[in-house]
Amino acid sequence: MPRITTVIFDMYETLVQNPFEMGKISFAQTIEDQGLDTTVDELWAGWLPAEEEFRNTRVEPSRPFQSYFSAWKGGFERSFASLNLDGDAQAATEQFFRHLSRRSPYPETNEAVADVQMRYRTALLSNADDGFLLPNLELLEVGFETILTSEQAQMYKPRPELFQLMLERLGVSPDESAYVGDRQLEDVAGPSEAGIHPVWINRGNRPLDPNLPTPPNQISSLSELPKLLDKGLQS
């Protein structure tokens, strides 16, 4: 049983709430602000293919790094063009960032993380741009020893090099570290490949993907995490 000294957290859908289609609220604001003759669903449908392409290709080592801002701006440009709209993609992306930077923590987040911090070092590692993650962190009542974003590292989870960079910054070994996140690929497969012990938070009781590593440790709420860590993680 590993002796954990350090717990590294994911951000979105782990510490703060971020249902994917919540972004449509920002799209509605952009349509109103820019006086666009379209609907939220039309604008979203035109933007979504660029978002999906970005997520599917961003971990390819041969591709140059692309930030969320760049990818999402490209999506707005594509959507505006397909709808024959004279929209401002820069302003739309900035609005999207402002909206995303105000995501609320889960009800148990602050108490659970504070409990963990009484006995363990904590850090934050997230696929995110600084432009929306750092302001969002200000809405939490807890802080972290080290914060690392994909934008800072110029790479995305689940690449093990990203987790290794975090370990180097913390000065800890993989075997004494746990990573808590909500995605089986990015937050279980990624840290596992780097030798870190994953804890999968599965709030909606989603089925496991049989093509990905099975999480050795699973919780349905952050409130379960302190007890799990103190009991001891499964390798």
Order of alpha helices (4+ residues) and beta strands (2+ residues): beta-alpha-alpha-alpha-alpha-alpha-beta-alpha-beta-alpha-alpha-beta-alpha-beta-beta-alpha
